[in-house]
Amino acid sequence: MDTRWKEEGQAVAEHVAAEEKLREIILHNDDVNTFEHVIVSLMEVCDHDPLQAEQCAWLVHYKGKCSVKRGSFKTLRPLCEALCERGLSADIQ
């Protein structure tokens, strides 16, 4: 096998592995959104049950941030965008 093809194949495999690496959506505290809005958003966007959503809201309030969902970047991106469209401050790490 030509070494150039082998190196390109390895680079593609590494790229795919990086894309599939587990990431997490981090929700950040703000002084704008109500607890109710945060809880409802987490339930509707991230499929949290009411208790889980409330616990995340309290963690964000007291700790300043909280991991609210884990998965691949491809899976998390639309969820993070949906949270941001609702006025929440979130990013993927």
C-alpha positions as CSV (number, residue, x, y, z in Angstrom):
1,M,0.0,0.0,0.0
2,D,1.3,3.4,-0.9
3,T,2.3,5.3,2.3
4,R,0.5,8.4,1.1
5,W,-2.8,6.6,1.0
6,K,-2.1,5.1,4.3
7,E,-1.4,8.5,5.9
8,E,-4.6,10.0,4.3
9,G,-6.6,7.1,5.5
10,Q,-5.3,7.5,9.0
11,A,-6.1,11.3,8.9
12,V,-9.6,10.5,7.8
13,A,-10.0,8.0,10.6
14,E,-8.7,10.4,13.2
15,H,-11.1,13.1,11.9
16,V,-14.1,10.7,12.2
17,A,-13.0,9.6,15.7
18,A,-12.8,13.3,16.8
19,E,-16.3,13.9,15.5
20,E,-17.6,10.9,17.4
21,K,-15.9,11.9,20.6
22,L,-18.3,12.4,23.4
23,R,-18.9,16.1,24.1
24,E,-21.4,17.9,26.4
25,I,-23.7,20.8,26.2
26,I,-22.8,23.3,29.0
27,L,-25.6,25.6,30.1
28,H,-24.4,28.9,31.6
29,N,-26.1,31.1,34.2
30,D,-27.6,34.4,33.2
31,D,-29.7,37.0,34.9
32,V,-32.4,37.1,32.2
33,N,-34.2,33.7,32.0
34,T,-36.6,32.5,34.6
35,F,-36.3,29.0,36.3
36,E,-39.5,28.0,34.6
37,H,-38.2,28.9,31.1
38,V,-34.9,27.0,31.7
39,I,-36.8,24.0,33.1
40,V,-39.3,23.9,30.2
41,S,-36.5,24.4,27.6
42,L,-34.5,21.5,29.1
43,M,-37.5,19.3,29.1
44,E,-38.5,20.1,25.5
45,V,-35.1,20.4,23.9
46,C,-32.9,17.9,25.9
47,D,-35.7,15.5,26.8
48,H,-35.1,15.9,30.5
49,D,-37.8,14.8,33.0
50,P,-39.1,17.6,35.3
51,L,-36.9,16.6,38.2
52,Q,-33.7,16.4,36.1
53,A,-34.5,19.8,34.5
54,E,-35.1,21.4,37.8
55,Q,-31.9,20.0,39.3
56,C,-29.9,21.3,36.3
57,A,-31.5,24.8,36.7
58,W,-30.5,24.9,40.3
59,L,-26.9,23.8,39.5
60,V,-26.6,26.5,36.8
61,H,-28.0,29.1,39.3
62,Y,-25.6,28.1,42.1
63,K,-22.5,26.9,40.2
64,G,-22.7,29.2,37.2
65,K,-22.9,26.3,34.7
66,C,-24.0,22.7,34.3
67,S,-23.6,19.9,31.8
68,V,-27.1,19.2,30.5
69,K,-26.5,16.7,27.7
70,R,-23.7,14.4,26.4
71,G,-23.2,12.9,23.0
72,S,-21.5,13.3,19.7
73,F,-21.0,16.8,18.3
74,K,-23.3,16.0,15.4
75,T,-26.1,15.0,17.9
76,L,-25.5,17.9,20.3
77,R,-25.2,20.8,17.8
78,P,-28.9,21.1,16.9
79,L,-29.9,20.8,20.6
80,C,-27.4,23.5,21.6
81,E,-28.6,25.8,18.8
82,A,-32.2,25.2,20.0
83,L,-31.3,26.2,23.5
84,C,-29.6,29.3,22.3
85,E,-32.6,30.2,20.1
86,R,-34.6,30.2,23.3
87,G,-32.3,32.8,24.7
88,L,-30.3,30.5,26.9
89,S,-26.5,30.6,27.0
90,A,-25.1,27.2,26.0
91,D,-22.1,25.8,24.2
92,I,-20.5,22.5,23.4
93,Q,-17.3,21.4,25.0
